[in-house]
Amino acid sequence: MSWKPQPAAVSEPPSKDAVRIRTRAGITAVLFLPVLFAAKILVLSTDKGGRCFVNDIGCAPFPATAFGALLVAVVLALVAAMAAPVRVARGALRAQLLLEVAGVLVVLAYP
């Protein structure tokens, strides 16, 4: 018995769907922080937001723990959309988009 080396396995290039999902996940992740910043500026430009910023009277406290958990979920969904197979990546991209929208809505809700 002699040992014969096996030929190296050639990996397939990623499918067009996988590339499209990864591209969209990356674009939405890059745009998430500027959208959050713009949402905060929009909130602070309102009358109530300006009064809360200047006087700090009658403002509801920002839910930092919930927002932090939301950001962690966004990052996990991004990692899943980038690394998972196409079937799972589609759902992860949808979850990422929904979580990012929820994050923007939280910023819009609290001045």
C-alpha positions in Angstrom: 0.0 0.0 0.0 1.3 3.3 -1.0 -0.2 6.7 -0.2 -1.3 8.7 -3.2 -1.8 12.5 -2.7 -5.3 13.6 -3.6 -5.8 16.4 -6.1 -6.6 19.7 -4.5 -10.3 20.6 -4.5 -11.1 23.5 -6.7 -13.6 25.8 -5.1 -16.4 27.2 -7.2 -16.7 31.0 -7.7 -19.6 32.5 -5.7 -22.9 32.7 -7.5 -24.3 35.9 -8.7 -27.0 35.8 -6.0 -24.3 35.5 -3.3 -22.3 38.4 -4.7 -25.4 40.5 -5.0 -26.4 39.8 -1.4 -23.0 40.5 0.0 -22.7 43.7 -2.0 -26.1 44.9 -0.7 -25.3 43.9 2.9 -22.0 45.9 2.7 -23.6 48.9 1.1 -26.4 49.1 3.7 -23.8 48.6 6.5 -21.7 51.5 5.2 -24.7 53.8 4.8 -26.2 52.9 8.3 -24.0 55.3 10.3 -24.6 58.4 8.0 -28.3 57.7 8.1 -28.3 57.5 11.9 -26.3 60.8 12.0 -28.8 62.5 9.6 -31.7 61.2 11.6 -30.3 62.6 14.8 -29.7 66.0 13.1 -33.3 65.9 11.8 -34.6 65.2 15.3 -32.5 68.0 16.9 -33.7 70.5 14.3 -37.3 70.2 15.5 -38.7 72.4 18.2 -38.9 69.7 20.9 -35.5 68.3 19.9 -33.9 71.8 20.2 -35.5 72.4 23.6 -34.3 69.0 24.9 -30.8 69.6 23.5 -30.5 73.2 25.0 -32.5 73.0 28.2 -32.7 69.2 28.9 -36.2 69.6 30.3 -39.0 67.2 29.6 -37.0 64.8 27.6 -37.4 61.0 27.7 -34.1 59.2 28.3 -32.6 57.5 25.3 -32.8 53.7 25.6 -29.1 53.0 25.3 -29.2 49.4 26.3 -31.9 48.5 23.8 -30.1 50.5 21.1 -26.8 48.8 21.8 -28.5 45.4 21.6 -30.0 46.5 18.3 -26.6 47.4 17.0 -25.2 44.1 18.0 -28.0 42.4 16.2 -27.3 44.4 13.1 -23.6 43.4 13.1 -24.6 39.7 13.6 -27.0 39.9 10.7 -24.3 41.5 8.6 -21.8 38.7 9.4 -24.5 36.1 8.6 -25.3 37.8 5.3 -21.6 37.9 4.3 -20.6 34.4 5.4 -23.6 32.2 5.2 -24.9 30.2 2.3 -27.3 32.0 -0.1 -30.5 30.6 1.4 -29.5 31.9 4.9 -27.9 35.1 3.6 -31.2 36.2 2.0 -32.9 36.1 5.4 -30.0 37.6 7.1 -30.0 40.6 4.6 -33.7 41.1 5.3 -33.1 41.0 9.0 -30.2 43.4 8.7 -32.4 45.9 6.8 -35.3 45.6 9.2 -32.9 46.0 12.2 -31.3 49.1 10.6 -34.8 50.6 10.0 -35.7 49.9 13.6 -32.4 51.6 14.7 -33.2 54.7 12.7 -36.8 54.8 14.1 -35.4 54.6 17.7 -33.2 57.6 17.0 -36.1 59.5 15.4 -38.3 58.7 18.4 -36.0 60.1 21.1 -34.6 63.7 20.9 
